[in-house]
Amino acid sequence: MVSENGNEQILFLENQLKFKNKKLKQSKFHKILLGGGLLILSGILLAN
């Protein structure tokens, strides 16, 4: 039997992990966007 406090600790840790995963996914997405933007920009520059 886990005490109330123990359960709260576990929930807190789970939430922290979810938050970190969200952040990681977002930063990956931003890197992809940045990379795509740079490719498009260099393509435009080369075309000129």
N, C-alpha and C positions, 0 to 999 in steps of 0.2 A: 504493500500500500504506500503510495507516494503522497506526501503532504501537499496541501494547497500550494505552498510556496514552491515546492519542487516542480509542480505542474506549470506554474507561472514561468519559472526559469526555462523550462523546455520550450514553452510557447514562444518566449522571447527569443531564444536561440533560433528557432525555426523561422521566425519573422526576419531576423537578421540575415539568415541564409537566403531567403527569398529576395530580400532587398538587394543583396550583393549580386545575385544572379541577374536581377533586372538591370542593375547598373552595368554589368558585364555585357549583356545583350545589347544595351543601348550604345555602349562605346564601340562594340563591333560594328553596329549599324552605322554609326557616325564615321568610322574609318572607311567603310564601304562607300558611303556617300562622298566622303572627301576624295577617295581614290577615283571614283567615277567622275566627279567634278573636275579633277586634275586632268584626267584623260580627255574629257570633252574640251577643256581649255587648250590643251596642247594640240588637239586635233584642229581647233579653230586657228590657232597660231600657225600651224604648219600649212593649212589650206591657204592662208594669206601669203 
